């Protein structure tokens, strides 16, 4: 190859390489989509605008309230701090624990059905589970960091009872209940479910008393007679307690659709008893909520002061 051709080729190659490097440098100088989406950094851990939008949707779906962008960001910052603290304490939440946590939250119903519903509402499954992971991890942090917060003494309950104008021993209703389930396959057509519901309500309207209900239910195909149970009124939620109060002895509550099918509950009998102070679940929960809330607020304020938080 002639010398002038070689020289020309080298100049062309050098110019091409220089142009390519200049273009690459220009591309590097441009903000990436991911970087542009970062709304905050918590100890170097990013929170994106998508995270914030998702949290607003999630709170709307579960709590039925509107959350501002700032409130969502503050909640996400706190969650980062909770997870960082849990990691320092070698606390790890498994996927199985998350599944169990979600199941408990929704009353034992199928987690997959909830996730499908969230997906239809535009809520990302991974972000929903991340919130549950933070809640479970934080609970363990609090339990390990200050176990005394979760200990409720009888003296504490006496103080709350007196504040509510009640004595440490109070009267309660003990219900004897008999659950009966008309089983329905989870993937059964709506027409089958509707027919089964109609069958359960017909059964409810004609039977009287526990013995009759059990005897008749045992001969009905795909029907489960569960073990008889006793419940105290003080251990029940207000809505369920009202339902039982409005159901006479020997009659059944309306059919409730559950994951297993249509569940009826026969009120076999009820009697008034003296309830021990330790059974006052609502007051125990009230005290725990106040204690945990106060301790959590103080703890998070301390973590925020120690953290490097950058709002963009």
C-alpha positions as CSV (number, residue, x, y, z in Angstrom):
1,X,0.0,0.0,0.0
2,X,1.4,3.4,-0.9
3,X,2.7,5.6,2.0
4,X,0.2,8.4,1.3
5,X,-2.7,5.9,1.4
6,X,-1.4,4.5,4.8
7,X,-1.2,8.0,6.2
8,X,-4.7,8.9,5.0
9,X,-6.1,5.7,6.5
10,X,-4.4,6.3,9.9
11,X,-5.8,9.9,9.9
12,X,-9.3,8.5,9.1
13,X,-9.1,5.8,11.8
14,X,-7.9,8.3,14.4
15,X,-10.7,10.8,13.6
16,X,-13.3,8.0,13.8
17,X,-12.0,6.8,17.2
18,X,-12.0,10.4,18.5
19,X,-15.5,11.0,17.4
20,X,-16.7,7.7,18.9
21,X,-15.0,8.6,22.2
22,X,-16.5,12.0,22.2
23,X,-20.0,10.5,21.6
24,X,-19.5,8.0,24.4
25,X,-18.4,10.7,26.8
26,X,-21.5,12.7,25.8
27,X,-23.7,9.8,26.5
28,X,-22.2,9.2,29.9
29,X,-22.8,12.8,30.8
30,X,-26.5,12.5,30.1
31,X,-28.7,11.4,33.2
32,X,-29.8,7.8,32.9
33,X,-33.6,7.1,33.3
34,X,-32.9,5.3,36.6
35,X,-30.9,8.2,37.9
36,X,-33.5,10.7,36.9
37,X,-36.1,8.6,38.8
38,X,-34.3,8.7,42.2
39,X,-36.2,10.9,44.6
40,X,-34.1,10.2,47.7
41,X,-31.1,8.3,49.0
42,X,-31.1,6.8,52.5
43,X,-27.5,5.8,53.4
44,X,-27.0,5.4,49.7
45,X,-30.1,3.2,49.2
46,X,-32.3,4.8,46.5
47,X,-36.0,5.6,46.7
48,X,-37.5,6.2,43.3
49,X,-40.5,8.3,42.1
50,X,-42.1,5.0,41.0
51,X,-41.7,3.7,44.6
52,X,-43.5,6.8,45.8
53,X,-46.3,6.4,43.3
54,X,-46.7,2.7,44.2
55,X,-46.9,3.5,47.9
56,X,-49.7,6.0,47.4
57,X,-51.7,3.4,45.4
58,X,-51.0,0.7,48.0
59,X,-52.2,2.9,50.9
60,X,-55.3,3.9,48.9
61,X,-56.1,0.2,48.3
62,X,-55.6,-1.0,51.9
63,X,-56.3,1.9,54.1
64,X,-58.8,3.7,51.9
65,X,-57.1,7.1,52.4
66,X,-55.2,9.5,50.2
67,X,-51.5,9.9,51.0
68,X,-49.5,12.9,49.9
69,X,-46.2,12.5,48.1
70,X,-44.3,13.8,51.1
71,X,-46.1,11.3,53.4
72,X,-45.3,8.4,51.0
73,X,-41.7,9.5,50.8
74,X,-41.4,9.8,54.6
75,X,-42.9,6.3,55.1
76,X,-40.5,4.8,52.5
77,X,-37.5,6.6,54.2
78,X,-38.6,5.1,57.6
79,X,-38.8,1.6,55.9
80,X,-35.3,1.9,54.6
81,X,-34.1,2.8,58.1
82,X,-36.0,-0.1,59.6
83,X,-34.5,-2.6,57.1
84,X,-31.0,-1.2,57.6
85,X,-31.4,-1.6,61.4
86,X,-32.7,-5.1,61.0
87,X,-29.7,-6.0,58.8
88,X,-27.3,-4.7,61.4
89,X,-29.0,-6.9,64.0
90,X,-28.8,-9.9,61.6
91,X,-32.6,-10.1,61.3
92,X,-33.7,-11.6,58.0
93,X,-37.3,-12.2,56.9
94,X,-37.9,-15.2,54.6
95,X,-40.3,-15.3,51.7
96,X,-42.3,-17.9,53.6
97,X,-42.7,-15.5,56.6
98,X,-43.9,-12.8,54.2
99,X,-46.5,-15.2,52.7
100,X,-47.7,-16.1,56.2
101,X,-47.8,-12.4,57.2
102,X,-49.9,-11.5,54.2
103,X,-52.2,-14.5,54.9
104,X,-52.7,-13.4,58.5
105,X,-53.4,-9.9,57.3
106,X,-56.2,-11.0,55.0
107,X,-57.7,-13.5,57.4
108,X,-56.3,-16.7,55.9
109,X,-57.7,-16.1,52.4
110,X,-55.6,-17.1,49.3
111,X,-52.6,-14.8,48.9
112,X,-52.5,-15.4,45.1
113,X,-56.1,-14.0,44.8
114,X,-55.0,-10.8,46.6
115,X,-51.9,-10.4,44.4
116,X,-54.1,-10.7,41.3
117,X,-56.4,-8.0,42.6
118,X,-53.4,-5.7,43.4
119,X,-52.0,-6.3,39.9
120,X,-55.3,-5.2,38.3
121,X,-55.0,-2.0,40.4
122,X,-51.5,-1.4,39.0
123,X,-49.8,-2.3,42.3
124,X,-46.5,-4.1,41.9
125,X,-46.2,-7.4,43.9
126,X,-42.6,-6.9,44.8
127,X,-43.2,-3.5,46.3
128,X,-46.2,-4.8,48.3
129,X,-44.1,-7.6,49.7
130,X,-41.2,-5.2,50.4
131,X,-43.6,-3.3,52.7
132,X,-44.6,-6.5,54.5
133,X,-40.9,-7.5,54.8
134,X,-40.2,-4.1,56.5
135,X,-43.1,-4.5,58.9
136,X,-42.1,-8.0,60.0
137,X,-38.4,-7.1,60.3
138,X,-39.2,-4.0,62.4
139,X,-41.4,-6.0,64.8
140,X,-38.4,-8.2,65.5
141,X,-36.1,-5.2,65.9
142,X,-38.5,-3.8,68.5
143,X,-38.8,-7.1,70.3
144,X,-35.1,-7.6,70.5
145,X,-34.2,-4.0,71.2
146,X,-36.8,-3.3,73.9
147,X,-38.6,-6.5,75.0
148,X,-40.1,-4.7,78.0
149,X,-42.3,-2.6,75.6
150,X,-44.3,-5.8,74.8
151,X,-44.7,-7.0,78.4
152,X,-48.1,-6.1,79.9
153,X,-48.5,-6.5,83.6
154,X,-51.8,-7.0,85.4
155,X,-51.2,-3.7,87.2
156,X,-51.1,-2.0,83.8
157,X,-54.4,-3.5,82.8
158,X,-56.0,-2.6,86.2
159,X,-55.0,1.1,85.5
160,X,-56.6,1.0,82.0
161,X,-59.8,-0.7,83.3
162,X,-60.1,1.9,86.1
163,X,-59.6,4.6,83.5
164,X,-62.5,3.2,81.5
165,X,-64.7,3.0,84.6
166,X,-64.6,-0.8,84.9
167,X,-63.5,-3.2,87.6
168,X,-60.7,-5.7,87.1
169,X,-63.3,-8.5,87.1
170,X,-66.2,-7.9,84.8
171,X,-69.0,-9.9,83.3
172,X,-68.8,-11.4,79.9
173,X,-70.8,-13.8,77.7
174,X,-69.5,-17.2,76.8
175,X,-70.9,-18.5,73.5
176,X,-70.9,-22.2,72.6
177,X,-70.7,-22.2,68.8
178,X,-70.9,-24.9,66.1
179,X,-69.4,-24.1,62.7
180,X,-70.6,-26.0,59.6
181,X,-69.1,-25.5,56.2
182,X,-70.8,-26.2,52.8
183,X,-67.6,-27.0,50.8
184,X,-67.1,-25.3,47.5
185,X,-64.1,-25.8,45.2
186,X,-62.0,-22.6,44.9
187,X,-62.2,-22.6,41.1
188,X,-65.9,-23.6,40.9
189,X,-68.0,-21.5,38.5
190,X,-70.1,-18.7,40.0
191,X,-73.2,-20.6,39.2
192,X,-72.1,-23.5,41.4
193,X,-71.1,-21.1,44.2
194,X,-74.5,-19.4,44.0
195,X,-76.3,-22.8,44.2
196,X,-74.3,-23.8,47.2
197,X,-75.0,-20.6,49.0
198,X,-78.7,-21.0,48.4
199,X,-78.4,-24.6,49.8
200,X,-76.6,-23.3,52.9
201,X,-79.2,-20.6,53.5
202,X,-82.0,-23.1,53.1
203,X,-80.3,-25.4,55.7
204,X,-79.9,-22.4,58.0
205,X,-83.6,-21.5,57.8
206,X,-85.0,-25.0,58.6
207,X,-82.7,-26.4,61.4
208,X,-83.1,-25.5,65.1
209,X,-80.5,-26.4,67.7
210,X,-77.0,-27.8,67.6
211,X,-77.9,-31.5,67.7
212,X,-80.3,-31.2,64.8
213,X,-77.8,-29.1,62.8
214,X,-75.0,-31.6,63.3
215,X,-77.2,-34.6,62.5
216,X,-78.5,-33.1,59.3
217,X,-75.2,-31.7,58.1
218,X,-73.5,-35.0,58.4
219,X,-75.7,-36.6,55.7
220,X,-75.3,-33.7,53.2
221,X,-72.6,-34.3,50.6
222,X,-69.5,-32.2,50.8
223,X,-70.3,-30.7,54.1
224,X,-67.9,-30.4,57.0
225,X,-69.0,-30.3,60.7
226,X,-66.1,-28.5,62.6
227,X,-65.3,-29.0,66.2
228,X,-67.6,-27.2,68.7
229,X,-65.9,-24.2,70.2
230,X,-66.4,-21.7,73.0
231,X,-65.8,-18.0,72.6
232,X,-65.9,-15.1,75.1
233,X,-67.5,-11.9,74.1
234,X,-64.4,-9.9,75.3
235,X,-62.2,-11.8,72.8
236,X,-64.4,-11.0,69.8
237,X,-64.5,-8.0,67.5
238,X,-67.4,-5.6,68.0
239,X,-69.0,-6.5,64.6
240,X,-68.9,-10.3,65.2
241,X,-70.1,-9.9,68.8
242,X,-73.1,-7.9,67.5
243,X,-73.8,-10.6,65.0
244,X,-73.9,-13.3,67.8
245,X,-75.9,-11.0,70.1
246,X,-78.5,-10.7,67.3
247,X,-78.6,-14.5,66.7
248,X,-80.9,-16.4,69.1
249,X,-79.7,-19.6,70.7
250,X,-80.5,-22.6,68.4
251,X,-80.2,-20.5,65.3
252,X,-77.4,-19.9,62.8
253,X,-75.6,-16.8,61.5
254,X,-75.9,-15.9,57.8
255,X,-73.6,-17.9,55.5
256,X,-70.2,-16.3,55.1
257,X,-68.2,-17.0,52.0
258,X,-64.7,-18.3,52.9
259,X,-61.9,-19.9,51.0
260,X,-63.3,-23.3,52.0
261,X,-66.9,-22.6,51.0
262,X,-70.0,-21.3,52.7
263,X,-69.7,-21.2,56.5
264,X,-72.6,-21.2,58.9
265,X,-72.2,-20.8,62.7
266,X,-74.9,-22.2,65.0
267,X,-75.2,-20.5,68.4
268,X,-75.8,-23.5,70.6
269,X,-76.0,-21.6,73.9
270,X,-74.6,-18.6,75.8
271,X,-74.1,-17.9,79.5
272,X,-72.9,-15.0,81.6
273,X,-69.5,-15.5,83.3
274,X,-66.9,-13.5,85.2
275,X,-64.0,-12.6,82.9
276,X,-60.5,-12.5,84.3
277,X,-58.5,-9.4,83.8
278,X,-56.1,-11.3,81.5
279,X,-58.8,-11.9,79.0
280,X,-59.3,-8.2,78.3
281,X,-57.8,-8.3,74.9
282,X,-59.0,-4.9,73.7
283,X,-57.4,-3.1,76.6
284,X,-54.2,-5.1,76.4
285,X,-54.0,-4.2,72.7
286,X,-54.7,-0.5,73.5
287,X,-51.9,-0.4,75.9
288,X,-49.5,-2.2,73.6
289,X,-50.4,0.1,70.7
290,X,-49.7,3.2,72.8
291,X,-46.4,1.9,74.1
292,X,-45.1,0.6,70.7
293,X,-46.2,3.9,69.0
294,X,-44.3,6.1,71.5
295,X,-41.2,3.9,71.4
296,X,-41.2,3.5,67.6
297,X,-41.4,7.3,67.1
298,X,-38.5,8.0,69.4
299,X,-36.4,5.2,67.8
300,X,-37.0,6.4,64.3
301,X,-36.2,10.0,65.2
302,X,-32.8,8.7,66.5
303,X,-32.2,6.6,63.4
304,X,-33.0,9.6,61.1
305,X,-30.4,11.8,63.0
306,X,-27.8,9.1,62.5
307,X,-28.6,8.4,58.8
308,X,-27.4,10.2,55.7
309,X,-30.6,11.2,53.9
310,X,-30.5,13.0,50.6
311,X,-33.8,14.4,49.2
312,X,-33.6,15.2,45.5
